Amino acid sequence: MTILFASLDVLDGLIVAKCQKRLRHRKWLKFLRKFDCEKPE
């Protein structure tokens, strides 16, 4: 099973996505931090 984490910023059209083999809360938090770092202020 593969899990897709994805986020879309509707104002900028920025899409951030990551595939993971398992759903784990630590990986979800890591993805959110990655999105936060990639999004320009």
C-alpha distance matrix in Angstrom:
0.0 3.8 6.7 10.1 13.2 16.2 19.9 22.9 26.5 28.4 31.7 30.9 28.0 26.1 22.3 20.2 16.5 14.0 10.3 8.8 6.2 7.1 9.4 12.9 16.2 17.6 15.2 15.8 19.5 19.4 18.1 20.9 23.4 22.4 23.0 26.2 27.5 26.8 28.5 32.3 34.6
3.8 0.0 3.8 6.6 9.9 12.8 16.5 19.5 23.1 25.2 28.4 27.4 24.6 22.4 18.7 16.5 12.7 10.2 6.6 5.7 4.7 6.5 8.4 11.8 14.8 15.9 12.9 13.4 17.1 16.6 14.9 17.8 20.3 19.0 19.5 22.9 24.0 23.2 24.9 28.6 31.1
6.7 3.8 0.0 3.8 6.5 9.7 13.3 16.5 19.9 22.1 25.3 24.6 22.0 19.9 16.2 13.9 10.4 8.3 5.6 5.1 6.1 6.4 6.5 9.9 12.2 13.6 10.6 10.3 14.0 14.1 12.0 14.5 17.4 16.4 16.5 19.8 21.3 20.6 22.0 25.8 28.0
10.1 6.6 3.8 0.0 3.8 6.2 9.9 12.9 16.5 18.6 21.8 20.9 18.2 16.1 12.4 10.4 6.9 5.8 4.5 6.4 8.9 9.6 9.1 12.0 13.4 14.5 11.2 10.1 13.6 13.3 10.5 12.8 15.7 14.3 13.8 17.3 18.8 17.7 18.9 22.6 24.9
13.2 9.9 6.5 3.8 0.0 3.8 7.0 10.5 13.8 16.3 19.3 18.5 16.3 14.0 10.6 8.2 5.5 5.2 6.2 7.7 10.9 10.9 9.4 11.2 11.7 12.6 9.4 7.5 10.6 10.6 7.3 9.1 12.3 11.2 10.4 13.7 15.6 14.7 15.7 19.5 21.6
16.2 12.8 9.7 6.2 3.8 0.0 3.7 6.9 10.3 12.7 15.7 14.9 12.6 10.5 7.1 5.6 4.2 6.5 8.6 11.1 14.4 14.7 13.1 14.8 14.7 15.5 12.5 10.2 12.5 12.4 8.7 9.5 12.6 11.1 9.2 12.6 14.6 13.1 13.4 17.1 19.2
19.9 16.5 13.3 9.9 7.0 3.7 0.0 3.8 6.8 9.5 12.3 11.8 10.1 8.1 5.7 5.3 6.4 9.4 12.1 14.4 17.8 17.8 15.9 17.0 16.1 16.8 14.3 11.5 12.8 13.1 9.4 8.8 11.8 10.7 7.7 10.5 12.9 11.3 10.8 14.3 16.1
22.9 19.5 16.5 12.9 10.5 6.9 3.8 0.0 3.8 5.9 8.9 8.6 6.6 5.8 4.6 6.6 8.8 12.3 15.1 17.8 21.2 21.4 19.6 20.8 19.9 20.5 18.1 15.3 16.3 16.4 12.8 11.9 14.4 13.0 9.6 11.8 14.1 11.9 10.4 13.3 15.1
26.5 23.1 19.9 16.5 13.8 10.3 6.8 3.8 0.0 3.8 5.6 5.7 5.4 5.2 6.5 8.7 11.7 15.2 18.3 20.9 24.4 24.6 22.5 23.3 21.9 22.3 20.2 17.4 17.6 17.8 14.5 12.8 14.6 13.6 9.9 11.0 13.3 11.1 8.6 10.7 12.0
28.4 25.2 22.1 18.6 16.3 12.7 9.5 5.9 3.8 0.0 3.8 5.7 5.1 7.3 8.9 11.8 14.5 18.1 21.0 23.7 27.1 27.2 25.1 26.2 24.9 25.6 23.5 20.5 21.0 21.4 18.1 16.4 18.4 17.4 13.7 14.7 16.9 14.6 11.9 13.4 14.3
31.7 28.4 25.3 21.8 19.3 15.7 12.3 8.9 5.6 3.8 0.0 3.8 5.9 8.1 10.9 13.7 16.9 20.5 23.7 26.4 29.9 30.1 28.0 28.8 27.2 27.6 25.6 22.8 22.7 22.9 19.9 17.9 19.2 18.3 14.6 14.9 16.7 14.5 11.2 11.6 12.1
30.9 27.4 24.6 20.9 18.5 14.9 11.8 8.6 5.7 5.7 3.8 0.0 3.8 5.4 8.9 11.8 15.2 18.8 22.1 25.1 28.7 29.3 27.5 28.3 27.0 26.9 24.7 22.3 22.2 21.8 18.7 17.2 18.2 16.6 13.2 13.8 14.8 12.0 9.3 9.5 11.1
28.0 24.6 22.0 18.2 16.3 12.6 10.1 6.6 5.4 5.1 5.9 3.8 0.0 3.8 6.4 9.9 12.8 16.6 19.6 22.8 26.3 27.1 25.6 26.9 26.0 26.1 23.5 21.2 21.8 21.2 17.8 16.9 18.4 16.4 13.1 14.7 15.8 12.7 10.7 12.0 14.1
26.1 22.4 19.9 16.1 14.0 10.5 8.1 5.8 5.2 7.3 8.1 5.4 3.8 0.0 3.8 6.6 10.0 13.6 17.0 20.0 23.6 24.5 23.2 24.1 23.3 23.0 20.4 18.3 18.8 17.9 14.5 13.9 15.1 12.8 9.7 11.6 12.4 9.2 7.9 9.8 12.6
22.3 18.7 16.2 12.4 10.6 7.1 5.7 4.6 6.5 8.9 10.9 8.9 6.4 3.8 0.0 3.8 6.5 10.2 13.4 16.5 20.1 21.0 19.9 21.2 20.7 20.7 17.8 15.8 16.9 16.0 12.3 12.4 14.2 11.8 9.0 11.9 13.0 9.9 9.7 12.5 15.3
20.2 16.5 13.9 10.4 8.2 5.6 5.3 6.6 8.7 11.8 13.7 11.8 9.9 6.6 3.8 0.0 3.8 7.1 10.6 13.5 17.2 18.1 17.0 18.0 17.7 17.3 14.2 12.7 13.7 12.4 8.8 9.6 11.2 8.5 6.4 10.0 10.8 8.3 9.2 12.6 15.5
16.5 12.7 10.4 6.9 5.5 4.2 6.4 8.8 11.7 14.5 16.9 15.2 12.8 10.0 6.5 3.8 0.0 3.8 6.9 10.1 13.6 14.8 14.2 15.7 16.1 15.9 12.5 11.3 13.3 12.0 8.3 10.3 12.4 9.8 8.7 12.5 13.4 11.4 12.8 16.3 19.1
14.0 10.2 8.3 5.8 5.2 6.5 9.4 12.3 15.2 18.1 20.5 18.8 16.6 13.6 10.2 7.1 3.8 0.0 3.8 6.6 10.2 11.7 11.7 13.1 14.1 13.6 9.9 9.7 12.1 10.3 7.4 10.4 12.2 9.8 10.1 13.8 14.4 13.1 15.1 18.7 21.5
10.3 6.6 5.6 4.5 6.2 8.6 12.1 15.1 18.3 21.0 23.7 22.1 19.6 17.0 13.4 10.6 6.9 3.8 0.0 3.8 6.9 9.0 9.9 12.0 14.0 13.9 10.2 10.6 13.7 12.2 9.9 13.2 15.2 13.2 13.7 17.3 17.9 16.9 18.9 22.5 25.2
8.8 5.7 5.1 6.4 7.7 11.1 14.4 17.8 20.9 23.7 26.4 25.1 22.8 20.0 16.5 13.5 10.1 6.6 3.8 0.0 3.8 5.5 7.0 9.0 11.5 11.5 8.0 9.4 12.6 11.4 10.1 13.5 15.3 14.0 15.2 18.4 19.1 18.8 20.9 24.6 27.0
6.2 4.7 6.1 8.9 10.9 14.4 17.8 21.2 24.4 27.1 29.9 28.7 26.3 23.6 20.1 17.2 13.6 10.2 6.9 3.8 0.0 3.8 7.0 9.4 12.7 13.0 10.2 11.9 15.2 14.3 13.5 16.9 18.7 17.6 19.0 22.0 22.8 22.5 24.7 28.4 30.8
7.1 6.5 6.4 9.6 10.9 14.7 17.8 21.4 24.6 27.2 30.1 29.3 27.1 24.5 21.0 18.1 14.8 11.7 9.0 5.5 3.8 0.0 3.8 6.1 9.7 10.7 8.7 10.1 13.4 13.4 13.1 15.9 18.0 17.7 19.0 21.7 22.9 23.1 25.0 28.7 30.7
9.4 8.4 6.5 9.1 9.4 13.1 15.9 19.6 22.5 25.1 28.0 27.5 25.6 23.2 19.9 17.0 14.2 11.7 9.9 7.0 7.0 3.8 0.0 3.8 6.8 8.8 7.3 7.5 10.9 11.9 11.5 13.6 16.1 16.4 17.2 19.6 21.3 21.8 23.3 27.0 28.7
12.9 11.8 9.9 12.0 11.2 14.8 17.0 20.8 23.3 26.2 28.8 28.3 26.9 24.1 21.2 18.0 15.7 13.1 12.0 9.0 9.4 6.1 3.8 0.0 3.8 5.5 5.4 6.4 8.8 10.0 10.8 12.7 14.6 15.5 16.9 18.7 20.3 21.4 23.0 26.6 28.0
16.2 14.8 12.2 13.4 11.7 14.7 16.1 19.9 21.9 24.9 27.2 27.0 26.0 23.3 20.7 17.7 16.1 14.1 14.0 11.5 12.7 9.7 6.8 3.8 0.0 3.8 5.5 5.0 6.2 8.6 9.8 10.6 12.4 14.2 15.4 16.5 18.5 20.1 21.2 24.7 25.7
17.6 15.9 13.6 14.5 12.6 15.5 16.8 20.5 22.3 25.6 27.6 26.9 26.1 23.0 20.7 17.3 15.9 13.6 13.9 11.5 13.0 10.7 8.8 5.5 3.8 0.0 3.8 5.4 5.2 6.2 8.6 9.9 10.6 12.3 14.3 15.3 16.6 18.5 20.2 23.5 24.6
15.2 12.9 10.6 11.2 9.4 12.5 14.3 18.1 20.2 23.5 25.6 24.7 23.5 20.4 17.8 14.2 12.5 9.9 10.2 8.0 10.2 8.7 7.3 5.4 5.5 3.8 0.0 3.8 5.4 4.9 6.2 8.7 9.8 10.4 12.4 14.2 15.3 16.5 18.4 21.9 23.6
15.8 13.4 10.3 10.1 7.5 10.2 11.5 15.3 17.4 20.5 22.8 22.3 21.2 18.3 15.8 12.7 11.3 9.7 10.6 9.4 11.9 10.1 7.5 6.4 5.0 5.4 3.8 0.0 3.8 5.4 5.1 6.3 8.8 9.9 10.7 12.4 14.4 15.5 16.7 20.3 21.6
19.5 17.1 14.0 13.6 10.6 12.5 12.8 16.3 17.6 21.0 22.7 22.2 21.8 18.8 16.9 13.7 13.3 12.1 13.7 12.6 15.2 13.4 10.9 8.8 6.2 5.2 5.4 3.8 0.0 3.8 5.4 5.0 6.3 8.6 9.9 10.5 12.4 14.3 15.5 18.8 19.7
19.4 16.6 14.1 13.3 10.6 12.4 13.1 16.4 17.8 21.4 22.9 21.8 21.2 17.9 16.0 12.4 12.0 10.3 12.2 11.4 14.3 13.4 11.9 10.0 8.6 6.2 4.9 5.4 3.8 0.0 3.8 5.5 5.1 6.2 8.7 9.8 10.6 12.4 14.4 17.7 19.1
18.1 14.9 12.0 10.5 7.3 8.7 9.4 12.8 14.5 18.1 19.9 18.7 17.8 14.5 12.3 8.8 8.3 7.4 9.9 10.1 13.5 13.1 11.5 10.8 9.8 8.6 6.2 5.1 5.4 3.8 0.0 3.8 5.4 5.0 6.2 8.6 9.9 10.6 12.4 16.0 17.8
20.9 17.8 14.5 12.8 9.1 9.5 8.8 11.9 12.8 16.4 17.9 17.2 16.9 13.9 12.4 9.6 10.3 10.4 13.2 13.5 16.9 15.9 13.6 12.7 10.6 9.9 8.7 6.3 5.0 5.5 3.8 0.0 3.8 5.4 5.1 6.2 8.7 10.0 10.7 14.2 15.3
23.4 20.3 17.4 15.7 12.3 12.6 11.8 14.4 14.6 18.4 19.2 18.2 18.4 15.1 14.2 11.2 12.4 12.2 15.2 15.3 18.7 18.0 16.1 14.6 12.4 10.6 9.8 8.8 6.3 5.1 5.4 3.8 0.0 3.8 5.4 5.0 6.2 8.7 10.0 13.0 14.1
22.4 19.0 16.4 14.3 11.2 11.1 10.7 13.0 13.6 17.4 18.3 16.6 16.4 12.8 11.8 8.5 9.8 9.8 13.2 14.0 17.6 17.7 16.4 15.5 14.2 12.3 10.4 9.9 8.6 6.2 5.0 5.4 3.8 0.0 3.8 5.4 5.2 6.2 8.7 11.9 14.0
23.0 19.5 16.5 13.8 10.4 9.2 7.7 9.6 9.9 13.7 14.6 13.2 13.1 9.7 9.0 6.4 8.7 10.1 13.7 15.2 19.0 19.0 17.2 16.9 15.4 14.3 12.4 10.7 9.9 8.7 6.2 5.1 5.4 3.8 0.0 3.8 5.4 5.2 6.1 9.8 11.8
26.2 22.9 19.8 17.3 13.7 12.6 10.5 11.8 11.0 14.7 14.9 13.8 14.7 11.6 11.9 10.0 12.5 13.8 17.3 18.4 22.0 21.7 19.6 18.7 16.5 15.3 14.2 12.4 10.5 9.8 8.6 6.2 5.0 5.4 3.8 0.0 3.8 5.6 5.5 8.4 9.4
27.5 24.0 21.3 18.8 15.6 14.6 12.9 14.1 13.3 16.9 16.7 14.8 15.8 12.4 13.0 10.8 13.4 14.4 17.9 19.1 22.8 22.9 21.3 20.3 18.5 16.6 15.3 14.4 12.4 10.6 9.9 8.7 6.2 5.2 5.4 3.8 0.0 3.8 5.6 7.7 9.5
26.8 23.2 20.6 17.7 14.7 13.1 11.3 11.9 11.1 14.6 14.5 12.0 12.7 9.2 9.9 8.3 11.4 13.1 16.9 18.8 22.5 23.1 21.8 21.4 20.1 18.5 16.5 15.5 14.3 12.4 10.6 10.0 8.7 6.2 5.2 5.6 3.8 0.0 3.8 6.3 9.4
28.5 24.9 22.0 18.9 15.7 13.4 10.8 10.4 8.6 11.9 11.2 9.3 10.7 7.9 9.7 9.2 12.8 15.1 18.9 20.9 24.7 25.0 23.3 23.0 21.2 20.2 18.4 16.7 15.5 14.4 12.4 10.7 10.0 8.7 6.1 5.5 5.6 3.8 0.0 3.8 6.4
32.3 28.6 25.8 22.6 19.5 17.1 14.3 13.3 10.7 13.4 11.6 9.5 12.0 9.8 12.5 12.6 16.3 18.7 22.5 24.6 28.4 28.7 27.0 26.6 24.7 23.5 21.9 20.3 18.8 17.7 16.0 14.2 13.0 11.9 9.8 8.4 7.7 6.3 3.8 0.0 3.8
34.6 31.1 28.0 24.9 21.6 19.2 16.1 15.1 12.0 14.3 12.1 11.1 14.1 12.6 15.3 15.5 19.1 21.5 25.2 27.0 30.8 30.7 28.7 28.0 25.7 24.6 23.6 21.6 19.7 19.1 17.8 15.3 14.1 14.0 11.8 9.4 9.5 9.4 6.4 3.8 0.0
